[in-house]
Amino acid sequence: MSTSQTKSTLVSNVEFYWAKLTNPVSPFGGDPQYELQIRFDKKRKKEMEAYGLGKIKETDDNKFAINLKRYAKNNKGEQVSVDVVDLKNQPFQETDKIGNGTTGSVIVFQYPNSREEGKLVTRLMKVQVAQLIEYKPEPEVDFA
């Protein structure tokens, strides 16, 4: 892909981990952002590299992962979010219940990185939940 172009890419059949799609987080005190890690099998590594999807790392469960994000404000300072839908493309209301291992697809938007020539910036735009694995918070442990 020429870095003078922008494009949206559908990445199907991936697993979701560490979904932060309800409320933006501010890692290390940075700008608030939404985050999602997508995981896939080794046989898809070249496919993901071809999308230009950033740093691919190997996980403890012998899969590969890419961390995706979207800032909570656009360049104009307006609040934005990540669209989350179900298989019928209807709004998925319980984004806080998306647990590790949930499967689905994502749409990412890519554009040239103004700071690094030849590199692309990838932003998470939309998440489609296919099979939900519900996140259940661990009960608080009493250390007393």
C-alpha positions, 0 to 999 in steps of 0.5 A: 500500500502506498503511504500516500493513501488512506484506507479502511480494512476489515480484519475478520475472525480474530479473538479479542483480548483486554477490550477497553471499549466502554470508557477510554483509558489513559495509559501512563497518563497519556491521552484517553483512548479506547483499546483492543488486542486482537489475536490470531494463529501463526498462519495469519501472521503474514496476512496481518503484516500485509495489512501494515497493522503495526507491531505483531507480538507472540503471546503466551498461548502460542498465538500472535497479537496486535494492539489497536487503539483509537483516541477518545478525541479527534483532531478537532477536539470532538469526542469519538468512540469505537462503534461496537455491533453484533452480527446483525450490525445492530449496536452491541449494548454491553461492551463492558462484557466483552471478555478475553477470547470473544471472537469477531471482526474489526475495521481499522483505518490507516493513514500515513504517519506524518512523523515517520515517512513510509510508516502508517498509523492504524486506528480501530474504528469498528468492532463486530462481536460474533461470539461473546465470552462474557467478562466476569469481574473477579470478586475482591479479595479480602486481605484482612 
